[in-house]
Amino acid sequence: MAKTSKKSSNNTPGKLKIPNAWDCLPEKENKILEQRAQRYKDYLDNCKTERESVIYIETLAKKAGFKPLPPLGSGKKLKPGSRVYFINKNRAMGLAIIGKKPAKDGLRLIAAHHDVPRLDIKQTPLYEKHGLALFKTHYYGGVKKFQWAAMPLALHGFAITRAGKKINFKIGEKPTDPVFTITDIAPHLSRKIQDDRKSNATIMGEELNIIVGHKPVAKAKDDENKNDRIKETVITYLHDELGLEEEDLAWAELHVVPAFTSRDVGLDRSLIGGYGHDDRGCVFAAYDALCEVKIPEFTCAVLLVDKEEIGSCGANGAQSMMVTDFLGMLVEATSGESSFAAIRTAISETMVISADTSPPIDPSFEATHDPLNSAFLGKGVWISKYSGSGGKMFSGEADVEFINYIRQMLIKEKIPYQFGEMGKVDEGGGGTVAFLLSNLNMHVLDVCLPTLSLHSPFEIISKVDYHYTVSTYKAFMQNAY
């Protein structure tokens, strides 16, 4: 093992010791850490849907000199240092910087997902009952449903009207906005109807209905017996304030998300609490790192996919042809070639970091983990050779040669790292996009960002882990090794 300084993450030869990452942080990097954390929080607060994430990053990317990537078949070859981006159906995105090496030598790719567990509004959602107007929802991804009740919620939407007008809106994010909520039963009344339910059935899916109105429209003199007068208030608001008809709701993207911003956590402000760390923490860490790269040796890229939380399916998921479409365009932009052989050769030599969050050991629930094979908050980037569950099912286990490449990079850059699995063998487990990209014959390794309260509306990460995650991604994409 290479020699390291006192600030290095590595240790006495022959002995494994994982230091606290704060002890490895040079004094001069404290300011950089806080700047990175603030940029990330700004992104997190402005991007609570995939569509918003794409729009936000595209805006930043254009200011940073990124231009649209020429489509496959254009025959264009770009100069090293060229900054390009690609958007797929407004829900997925790729960004890249063209490198010095030819495409046949492979690319350096970081893959992350920017979809987040949430509640989606059903196609026919609006109804009135017992003096309230409500929207019915359908949860998206792995959520603990009870965590979404009795808290302020915001509504984010994108719709296209019958006349073809596009409407983007957010309600509940400004201090002066109204918010929405899901009711929970009082403890005085829950003994028979709720207390004996298992935790994730405390509130059932069909009980996740958000309150959207309460005041009825005024009675008309000729319509004393009119029903659904509260529902009519909501319909009137949708029309007058947003330009929407009730039927437009069935054709729209409507998401329910927490109505609060990210916050520093702890007296020392060393943690960040917020909605969407999984996996927007890795999304923005990858983008921020890419922007710090100048002219890399190998073409480096960031791929932001959708639908990971529900199996990486669909046109924007990691299982789609979008992945090879993006890589094919980069091969052509690097070499001018677009043949099947050129694309396949480049893909097989490509190195990938699967960038995702994962739950470290929790001091209040430590029985879920094997302490010897667990990651911890505040001990740096998390190296996971394999993911999956139940005997490594759906795992893209990394090859040792690639793992050693990452190891030497981390040692040289003095980046603290740790190892771990997602919980005990028979109890834990989970997946990332790693196995899907390794199915394309690329070298892939999971490099995780430890996140407590994973999949909850208010997840927790360490600023020092986030800082070293950005540094790891930058070193990987700068790729001078």
C-alpha positions, -999 to 999 in steps of 0.1 A, spaced: 0 0 0 13 34 -9 26 58 18 1 85 29 3 116 50 -12 121 84 -43 135 67 -47 104 45 -76 79 49 -53 49 49 -34 33 77 -6 11 89 3 -15 63 -14 -48 71 -40 -33 94 -75 -20 83 -86 11 102 -113 34 90 -107 69 103 -132 97 109 -134 117 76 -135 150 95 -100 141 108 -88 137 72 -101 171 61 -74 197 55 -82 231 71 -80 248 37 -109 226 24 -134 237 50 -145 266 29 -148 244 -2 -169 219 18 -194 246 29 -196 260 -7 -203 226 -21 -229 219 6 -247 252 -1 -248 247 -39 -263 212 -32 -289 226 -8 -300 252 -34 -304 224 -59 -323 201 -35 -347 229 -26 -355 238 -62 -357 203 -76 -383 180 -61 -393 163 -93 -373 148 -122 -385 174 -146 -374 202 -123 -340 186 -119 -334 184 -156 -345 221 -161 -323 233 -132 -292 214 -143 -296 224 -179 -298 260 -169 -266 257 -149 -249 236 -176 -255 262 -203 -239 289 -181 -210 266 -176 -204 263 -213 -222 230 -221 -239 228 -255 -263 202 -270 -246 169 -280 -248 163 -317 -272 134 -325 -260 100 -335 -253 98 -372 -243 135 -376 -206 125 -381 -194 154 -360 -161 150 -340 -156 174 -312 -124 188 -298 -110 177 -264 -125 199 -237 -158 203 -255 -187 204 -230 -219 188 -242 -253 176 -228 -282 154 -239 -318 154 -226 -341 124 -231 -378 131 -230 -374 158 -203 -369 132 -176 -333 120 -180 -301 137 -189 -265 131 -198 -235 156 -196 -200 150 -208 -166 166 -214 -147 153 -244 -113 138 -235 -79 134 -252 -80 96 -256 -98 79 -284 -132 64 -278 -119 28 -282 -101 33 -249 -134 37 -231 -152 65 -212 -154 74 -175 -191 75 -165 -209 83 -133 -245 71 -133 -271 83 -108 -308 86 -106 -329 117 -98 -363 101 -91 -373 101 -55 -400 83 -34 -431 104 -33 -469 104 -38 -484 108 -72 -519 121 -78 -542 95 -93 -557 101 -127 -592 108 -114 -583 122 -80 -608 149 -69 -637 140 -46 -657 155 -17 -666 138 16 -676 150 51 -670 187 45 -636 183 27 -623 181 -8 -595 156 -13 -571 143 -40 -565 105 -41 -528 95 -44 -507 65 -55 -473 62 -37 -442 59 -59 -412 38 -48 -405 22 -15 -421 44 12 -432 40 48 -466 53 42 -472 65 78 -443 90 74 -464 110 49 -493 118 72 -498 148 94 -472 170 78 -472 199 53 -471 188 17 -467 207 -16 -481 200 -50 -458 201 -81 -474 198 -115 -468 198 -152 -499 198 -175 -508 204 -211 -543 217 -216 -568 206 -243 -557 237 -262 -520 227 -260 -509 252 -234 -481 239 -211 -485 247 -174 -458 243 -147 -468 250 -112 -457 246 -75 -481 252 -47 -469 250 -11 -432 260 -14 -435 297 -8 -441 309 28 -473 326 17 -486 295 -2 -513 272 12 -501 236 19 -518 203 18 -518 174 43 -529 138 49 -549 133 81 -541 106 107 -565 92 133 -563 105 168 -547 82 194 -580 83 214 -597 65 185 -570 43 170 -570 13 193 -593 -9 172 -589 5 138 -552 11 136 -531 2 166 -528 -35 157 -517 -29 121 -482 -36 111 -460 -5 107 -463 -1 70 -500 -7 71 -505 19 98 -519 40 70 -530 21 39 -524 32 3 -560 42 -2 -559 63 30 -532 86 16 -556 113 5 -546 149 6 -569 177 17 -572 203 -10 -603 223 0 -630 229 26 -651 260 18 -681 255 -5 -691 278 -33 -720 301 -26 -754 286 -31 -773 297 -62 -809 308 -57 -820 283 -84 -799 255 -71 -805 251 -34 -798 213 -34 -765 214 -53 -740 187 -42 -702 188 -43 -700 225 -36 -666 222 -20 -653 202 -49 -666 230 -71 -645 255 -52 -614 234 -61 -624 232 -97 -629 269 -98 -595 276 -83 -578 252 -109 -595 271 -137 -591 307 -125 -556 304 -110 -539 277 -131 -559 276 -163 -568 239 -158 -600 220 -162 -608 190 -140 -601 166 -170 -566 181 -174 -557 164 -141 -560 130 -157 -535 139 -184 -509 157 -162 -479 149 -141 -489 157 -105 -466 150 -76 -470 154 -38 -437 163 -20 -428 176 15 -434 214 18 -401 223 35 -366 231 25 -333 214 34 -317 224 67 -284 221 85 -287 195 113 -269 195 147 -254 222 169 -222 221 148 -242 223 115 -223 192 102 -252 174 87 -278 182 60 -314 171 65 -338 173 36 -361 156 11 -345 137 -18 -309 129 -8 -316 95 -24 -304 100 -50 -302 137 -58 -272 139 -34 -252 118 -59 -268 136 -89 -256 170 -79 -223 157 -65 -216 143 -99 -227 175 -118 -206 197 -94 -176 174 -99 -179 174 -137 -179 212 -137 -145 212 -119 -129 190 -146 -109 208 -173 -97 186 -202 -98 150 -191 -77 121 -205 -107 100 -213 -141 114 -222 -160 117 -189 -197 118 -185 -226 119 -160 -258 101 -167 -289 110 -147 -316 84 -151 -352 81 -140 -374 53 -125 -347 36 -104 -371 35 -74 -395 14 -94 -371 -9 -112 -352 13 -137 -379 7 -162 -393 28 -190 -378 51 -217 -357 70 -191 -346 42 -169 -312 24 -168 -327 -6 -186 -337 15 -217 -318 20 -249 -313 56 -239 -281 45 -221 -265 31 -253 -279 60 -273 -261 84 -251 -228 64 -251 -231 60 -289 -234 98 -294 -203 103 -272 -183 77 -291 -191 95 -324 -184 129 -308 -150 116 -296 -139 96 -327 -163 105 -355 -172 69 -357 -207 55 -352 -204 19 -362 -217 -9 -340 -181 -22 -335 -168 12 -325 -196 17 -300 -194 -18 -285 -156 -15 -282 -159 18 -263 -186 5 -241 -167 -26 -231 -137 -5 -220 -158 20 -201 -155 24 -164 -185 33 -144 -192 45 -108 -228 37 -99 -235 66 -77 -263 60 -52 -271 65 -15 -273 36 10 -283 34 47 -253 32 71 -256 18 106 -280 38 128 -272 43 165 -308 37 174 -313 6 153 -278 -10 151 -292 -45 152 -301 -42 115 -263 -43 105 -232 -64 109 -209 -38 125 -178 -52 108 -193 -48 74 -213 -16 78 -207 19 67 -209 49 91 -220 85 87 -189 107 86 -163 82 75 -161 91 38 -172 75 6 -187 40 8 -172 13 -14 -197 -15 -21 -183 -43 -42 -218 -57 -46 -254 -48 -39 -285 -69 -43 -301 -91 -16 -308 -127 -7 -275 -142 -19 -264 -112 -40 -295 -114 -63 -295 -86 -89 -259 -76 -81 -234 -64 -106 -203 -75 -85 -173 -54 -96 -141 -70 -109 -110 -68 -87 -90 -51 -114 -114 -21 -115 -117 -21 -77 -79 -17 -75 -80 12 -100 -105 30 -77 -84 20 -46 -52 35 -60 -71 66 -70 -85 71 -35 -51 66 -19 -34 90 -43 -60 117 -37 -61 111 1 -98 106 1 -112 87 31 -132 56 22 -150 28 40 -167 -5 31 -201 -19 39 -231 -38 29 -268 -27 31 -276 -45 64 -273 -81 76 -273 -108 50 -307 -122 57 -323 -89 66 -310 -62 44 -302 -56 7 -311 -33 -21 -302 -25 -56 -288 3 -77 -283 7 -115 -249 -11 -112 -261 -45 -124 -279 -30 -154 -249 -12 -166 -226 -41 -160 -250 -61 -182 -237 -39 -210 -202 -53 -203 -188 -22 -186 -167 -21 -155 -190 -9 -127 -186 -2 -89 -210 12 -64 -196 42 -46 -223 52 -21 -232 83 -1 -243 72 35 -278 84 42 -298 79 74 -336 77 74 -334 66 38 -366 69 17 -382 91 44 -394 127 37 -364 140 57 -332 121 51 -298 129 67 -263 130 52 -230 143 65 -214 173 49 -180 157 50 -192 126 32 -208 147 5 -176 168 1 -155 137 -4 -181 122 -27 -177 152 -50 -139 149 -47 -141 112 -56 -162 118 -87 -139 146 -98 -108 125 -94 -125 96 -113 -136 118 -142 -103 138 -144 -88 103 -148 -51 110 -150 -42 75 -136 
